[in-house]
Amino acid sequence: MGVLKLFSGRTLAERYLERGLAHLDKKKYEDALADLTAAIAEEAYNAELYATRGFIYLESDREEYLEYARADFEYALHLNPREWVAEYCLGMIAYAGENYEAALRHFAVARDLAPLHAEPHYYLGLCYYHLRDFERAIFCMKQAFDLFEGSGDSRKGYARRWKTALEKEKKQLKASGAAALPAGQTPRAGTPAPTIRRPTVIDGDAARYRYGTDAFNAGETET
């Protein structure tokens, strides 16, 4: 950690991080990136800072930043193989590129590193669905639902609807002996493909952020 402490007790890098995330919240991506780059200059071996900057690159939704994001996530994992956010976001990149086998590998590692976070389970379910493995897809969606429900997260409804749709399709296929839907086709009762959303604070600590996903139609809610 950086040796320079502010009057608040935070390091300079943490100050840059906090300001960068405030810029991110306002969608001021270039300002956010500048602050995270400054934070990294203070603490060049802090994996979380690289994962955060990679997330900002990804969140900016600029195609030319995609490889920068990937490089930051990979370097974060080089510094700290347990940096689950980096693993998770690499899964998001693979998922967006419809490389579901690679995405599954990343999400499986993220789940193992952060088993109490629902989102890796949810995305694993979606990957297994696209790979036509209904048993595992249903299991992962149930895990996601249980974790969302346990934390009082209204997004549990989306996991429940996916689970119901997958169970229905599996039952119908078994009864009819028909082939599964083509890979990539969404069950009628399912929800749209996931997108990334902004970081969320954990444990009330403004200097430590972890990331959620909004795979669940931001305009919809369900309890």
C-alpha positions, 0 to 999 in steps of 0.5 A: 500500500502507498505510504502517503496517508491523507488526513482521513487515514486513507492512502492517496491511491484510495483517494484516487479510487474513490474519486474515480468511482464517483466519476464512473457513477456519473459516466465520466469514463475518461476522468474515471480512467485517469484517476484509476491510472493515477491510483495504479501509479501509487500502488502498482502491485494492487490487483484490485486497482487493475480490476477496477480500471478494467471494469471502467474500460468495459463499462465505457462500452468502447470497442477500442478499450476492450483489449485494454480491459482484458489486459488489466483483468489478466494482469490483476490475476497475475498479481492476485490469482484470487481476484475474482472480479477480474475472473468474472469480467473475463467471463463477461467478455467471453460471454458477450463474444458468444464464446460460452465454453471460455465464459463458463471456465471463467465464471466457474473460477469466479464462483469458486473464489466468491461462492456467496455471490449470486451472479457467477452462478447465474451466468454459469446457468446461462452458459450451460443453457447455451451449451445445452446442458439443462441439468447443470443450467437448472442447478446453477439457476437454483443456486443463484435464486437461493443466494439472491433470495437470501440477500433480499435481492429482487433479482431473484425473480429473474433466476426463478423465471429462468429456472422455470423455463429451463425445467419446462423445456427439459420436460418437454424435450424428454416427453417428445424426444425432440432436439433442444433449441439451437444454441443461443435461442432463448426460452420464451419464458427466459430473460434477455442476455446479460449486460454489465452494470456499475460497481456496488459497495460491499460491507459499507466500506467506500474504499472497497468495491465489488461488481454486480451485473444487471442480467435482468432487465433494469426496467423490471423488478420482482420480489 
